[in-house]
Amino acid sequence: MTIKENISLLPYNTFGLPAKAKIFTEYSSVEELRALLEKYKGEPLLHIGAGSNLLFTKDFDGVILHSAMRRARCVSEDADYVWIEAENGLVLDELIAQLCDMGISGLENLSYIPGEVGASAVQNVGAYGVEAKDVIESVRAVSIADGAERIFSNAECQYGYRDSIFKNSLRGKYIITHVVYRLNKHFEPKLNYGNLSSEVGSNPTPMSVREAVIRIRQQKLPEVSELGSAGSFFKNPVISHEAYETLTRQIRDDRVPHYEQEGGVKIPAAWLIEQCGWKGKSIGGAQCYPKQPLVLVNTGSATADDIVALAAAICKDVQDKFGITISPEVNYI
Ligand SMILES: Cc1cc2nc3c(=O)[nH]c(=O)nc-3n(C[C@H](O)[C@H](O)[C@H](O)COP(=O)(O)OP(=O)(O)OC[C@H]3O[C@@H](n4cnc5c(N)ncnc54)[C@H](O)[C@@H]3O)c2cc1C
């Protein structure tokens, strides 16, 4: 276990903001995690992964927890499926690369999403028509209050679009330590999203889908090593069918991009933001990324205030122009 004081969080957030933490800890086992929870009982705690969905708005006057548990193992298999248990600190993309290498499928569409296994099960990460919840069998977690372990079935995680029980009623109450995935031995490619099918070509394999996803992502999204960001800053809003009809009448255009979905119609937030003229615009060092307006980037000199101001201005304009509320996917700390 390591414990450091007054440490810069610059290497721990992909926005590249220079916040500091009073205490930064890293544990290598569940026992060490329990010992840290006991030691720092009553202090403000924040468990982080790779910091790719965090916006540090100020210094963190408490204890940051980070996992150095990075193993994965097969816990069961039958003729059709293999159950893989991964530790929370394993980089999700490293796990996916290994699985694709072994011809095991289910996670390949999520290739190249930054971040660690634990957070991916909190966020229910998704891309190219697949969400983590599609293959998560269960999640093992430790209670922050008393260190007790609890296993959550997929249904108990209450997954939704970039959402789970760990972001709602159990927010800040559990630390996910392990995720069990049920993965397919027989490849059933999911290529219906966007131009994925043409990018993959014929005779797809888990690895060729992974490679195609990476190629597409590299064309569209900024590399965090070059331009700080947290990926999509906003969630795509889901509105009622009535609200959608009103919207198309109001702007006299029935070509508003939309996707039918359970409970309503999903409108791409990127389109709403672009219609409001924000694509490529900046406030201070924060910019609405020209290639993908859903992403806000740190052009190098952005402060957290710049990013907060840009996000607020975009939300206000979308609300004023369309009457639609867009909310951040990114976690403000
Ligand atoms: C360039 C870029 C592209 C992206 N593309 C996508 C995409 O296509 N799809 C998508 O869904 N997301 C995407 N994201 C967002 C991000 O990668 C995901 O949200 C990812 O799951 C965050 O993982 P992390 O390890 O960095 O978590 P962090 O950002 O460190 O933490 C995220 C949240 O999870 C909590 N948390 C972290 N670990 C644990 C744990 N073990 N137990 C309980 N809570 C925990 C944190 O407290 C925080 O609230 C992108 C981000 C970037 C920078």
The ligand as a MOL file (V3000), in Angstrom:
LIG
                    3D

  0  0  0     0  0            999 V3000
M  V30 BEGIN CTAB
M  V30 COUNTS 53 58 0 0 0
M  V30 BEGIN ATOM
M  V30 1 C -11.0060 10.3620 -25.0670 0
M  V30 2 C -12.1010 9.7400 -24.2490 0
M  V30 3 C -13.0380 8.9300 -24.8830 0
M  V30 4 C -14.0610 8.3410 -24.1390 0
M  V30 5 N -14.9720 7.5340 -24.7860 0
M  V30 6 C -15.9590 6.9500 -24.0990 0
M  V30 7 C -16.9030 6.0980 -24.7540 0
M  V30 8 O -16.8220 5.8510 -25.9600 0
M  V30 9 N -17.8900 5.5500 -24.0120 0
M  V30 10 C -18.0030 5.7790 -22.6650 0
M  V30 11 O -18.9280 5.2350 -22.0590 0
M  V30 12 N -17.1210 6.5650 -22.0130 0
M  V30 13 C -16.1080 7.1530 -22.6980 0
M  V30 14 N -15.2170 7.9740 -22.0480 0
M  V30 15 C -15.3840 8.2410 -20.5980 0
M  V30 16 C -14.5340 7.3520 -19.6820 0
M  V30 17 O -13.5420 6.6910 -20.4020 0
M  V30 18 C -15.3920 6.3370 -18.9340 0
M  V30 19 O -16.3920 6.9730 -18.1850 0
M  V30 20 C -14.5490 5.4280 -18.0190 0
M  V30 21 O -15.3420 4.3690 -17.5130 0
M  V30 22 C -13.9480 6.1660 -16.8330 0
M  V30 23 O -13.0250 5.2940 -16.2230 0
M  V30 24 P -11.9120 5.7870 -15.2400 0
M  V30 25 O -11.1980 4.5780 -14.7510 0
M  V30 26 O -11.0830 6.8200 -15.8810 0
M  V30 27 O -12.8020 6.3900 -14.0720 0
M  V30 28 P -12.7020 7.7950 -13.3220 0
M  V30 29 O -12.9080 8.8910 -14.3040 0
M  V30 30 O -11.4760 7.8560 -12.5030 0
M  V30 31 O -13.9720 7.6860 -12.3690 0
M  V30 32 C -15.2740 7.7560 -12.8940 0
M  V30 33 C -16.2950 7.5880 -11.7550 0
M  V30 34 O -16.2540 6.2640 -11.2650 0
M  V30 35 C -15.9670 6.2710 -9.8430 0
M  V30 36 N -15.1330 5.1120 -9.5960 0
M  V30 37 C -13.9250 4.8570 -10.1400 0
M  V30 38 N -13.4830 3.6330 -9.7670 0
M  V30 39 C -14.4380 3.1190 -8.9550 0
M  V30 40 C -14.5680 1.8780 -8.2430 0
M  V30 41 N -13.6460 0.9140 -8.3240 0
M  V30 42 N -15.6830 1.6970 -7.4870 0
M  V30 43 C -16.6390 2.6640 -7.3990 0
M  V30 44 N -16.5560 3.8500 -8.0580 0
M  V30 45 C -15.4730 4.0570 -8.8300 0
M  V30 46 C -15.2900 7.5980 -9.5920 0
M  V30 47 O -15.4240 8.0060 -8.2460 0
M  V30 48 C -16.0340 8.4940 -10.5640 0
M  V30 49 O -17.2760 8.8880 -10.0100 0
M  V30 50 C -14.1570 8.5660 -22.7480 0
M  V30 51 C -13.1950 9.3730 -22.1090 0
M  V30 52 C -12.1770 9.9510 -22.8580 0
M  V30 53 C -11.1440 10.7890 -22.1610 0
M  V30 END ATOM
M  V30 BEGIN BOND
M  V30 1 1 1 2
M  V30 2 1 2 3
M  V30 3 2 2 52
M  V30 4 2 3 4
M  V30 5 1 4 5
M  V30 6 1 4 50
M  V30 7 2 5 6
M  V30 8 1 6 7
M  V30 9 1 6 13
M  V30 10 2 7 8
M  V30 11 1 7 9
M  V30 12 1 9 10
M  V30 13 2 10 11
M  V30 14 1 10 12
M  V30 15 2 12 13
M  V30 16 1 13 14
M  V30 17 1 14 15
M  V30 18 1 14 50
M  V30 19 1 15 16
M  V30 20 1 16 17
M  V30 21 1 16 18
M  V30 22 1 18 19
M  V30 23 1 18 20
M  V30 24 1 20 21
M  V30 25 1 20 22
M  V30 26 1 22 23
M  V30 27 1 23 24
M  V30 28 2 24 25
M  V30 29 1 24 26
M  V30 30 1 24 27
M  V30 31 1 27 28
M  V30 32 2 28 29
M  V30 33 1 28 30
M  V30 34 1 28 31
M  V30 35 1 31 32
M  V30 36 1 32 33
M  V30 37 1 33 34
M  V30 38 1 33 48
M  V30 39 1 34 35
M  V30 40 1 35 36
M  V30 41 1 35 46
M  V30 42 1 36 37
M  V30 43 1 36 45
M  V30 44 2 37 38
M  V30 45 1 38 39
M  V30 46 1 39 40
M  V30 47 2 39 45
M  V30 48 1 40 41
M  V30 49 2 40 42
M  V30 50 1 42 43
M  V30 51 2 43 44
M  V30 52 1 44 45
M  V30 53 1 46 47
M  V30 54 1 46 48
M  V30 55 1 48 49
M  V30 56 2 50 51
M  V30 57 1 51 52
M  V30 58 1 52 53
M  V30 END BOND
M  V30 END CTAB
M  END
